[in-house]
């Protein structure tokens, strides 16, 4: 690897997002959310996330996921690198 490639890699790398930050952002966007997080690789970089919120009622799965992704903005896919997401509405 050349020095130029190493420097560019370092400039484009991101620190992983912590469980606390993930939870904070989702609860800010969806205050009633019940959130379960699992660090799949033990590296704070690959997460399984289950979010249950009444705000998902009547929404398609795609719309529900978009609501969660919106909580992360530009950090989705960068600082928050890998996310396995499951969303659901509370059962009556």
C-alpha positions as CSV (number, residue, x, y, z in Angstrom):
1,X,0.0,0.0,0.0
2,X,1.4,3.4,-0.9
3,X,1.7,6.3,1.5
4,X,-0.9,8.2,-0.5
5,X,-3.4,5.3,-0.2
6,X,-2.7,5.0,3.6
7,X,-3.3,8.7,4.1
8,X,-6.5,8.7,2.1
9,X,-7.8,5.6,4.0
10,X,-7.1,7.3,7.4
11,X,-8.8,10.5,6.2
12,X,-11.9,8.6,5.1
13,X,-12.2,6.3,8.1
14,X,-14.7,6.9,10.8
15,X,-14.9,5.9,14.5
16,X,-17.6,3.4,15.2
17,X,-20.9,4.6,16.7
18,X,-21.4,3.5,20.3
19,X,-24.5,1.7,21.6
20,X,-25.3,4.8,23.7
21,X,-25.2,7.1,20.7
22,X,-27.4,4.8,18.6
23,X,-29.9,4.6,21.4
24,X,-29.8,8.4,22.0
25,X,-30.5,9.2,18.3
26,X,-33.3,6.7,18.0
27,X,-35.0,7.9,21.2
28,X,-34.7,11.5,20.0
29,X,-36.4,10.6,16.7
30,X,-38.9,8.1,18.3
31,X,-39.3,8.9,22.0
32,X,-41.5,5.9,22.7
33,X,-39.1,3.4,21.1
34,X,-38.2,0.2,22.8
35,X,-34.7,-0.5,21.6
36,X,-32.7,-3.7,21.7
37,X,-29.1,-3.6,20.5
38,X,-26.7,-6.5,19.8
39,X,-23.0,-5.9,18.9
40,X,-22.7,-8.7,16.3
41,X,-18.9,-8.7,16.0
42,X,-17.8,-7.2,19.4
43,X,-16.3,-4.2,17.6
44,X,-19.0,-1.5,18.0
45,X,-19.2,-1.5,14.2
46,X,-21.7,-4.3,13.3
47,X,-25.0,-4.0,15.0
48,X,-28.3,-5.8,15.2
49,X,-31.1,-3.4,16.1
50,X,-34.7,-4.1,17.0
51,X,-36.9,-1.0,17.3
52,X,-40.5,-1.2,18.5
53,X,-42.5,2.0,18.3
54,X,-46.2,3.0,18.0
55,X,-45.0,5.5,15.3
56,X,-44.6,2.5,13.0
57,X,-48.3,1.7,13.1
58,X,-49.8,1.7,9.5
59,X,-46.4,2.1,7.9
60,X,-44.8,-0.3,5.5
61,X,-41.6,-2.0,6.6
62,X,-39.6,0.2,4.2
63,X,-41.2,3.4,5.7
64,X,-40.4,2.1,9.2
65,X,-36.7,1.5,8.3
66,X,-36.5,4.9,6.7
67,X,-37.7,6.5,9.9
68,X,-34.9,4.8,11.8
69,X,-32.3,5.6,9.2
70,X,-33.4,9.3,9.3
71,X,-32.2,9.3,12.9
72,X,-28.7,8.8,11.7
73,X,-28.6,11.2,8.7
74,X,-25.3,11.2,6.9
75,X,-23.7,8.9,9.5
76,X,-25.7,5.9,8.2
77,X,-23.2,3.8,6.2
78,X,-20.2,5.7,7.5
79,X,-19.9,6.1,11.3
80,X,-22.7,3.6,11.6
81,X,-21.2,1.0,9.2
82,X,-23.3,-2.1,9.4
83,X,-26.8,-2.4,10.7
84,X,-29.2,-5.4,10.7
85,X,-32.5,-3.7,11.4
86,X,-35.9,-5.1,12.6
87,X,-38.8,-2.8,13.2
88,X,-42.2,-3.5,14.7
89,X,-45.3,-1.9,16.2
90,X,-46.3,-2.8,19.7
91,X,-49.0,-5.5,19.9
92,X,-52.4,-4.3,21.2
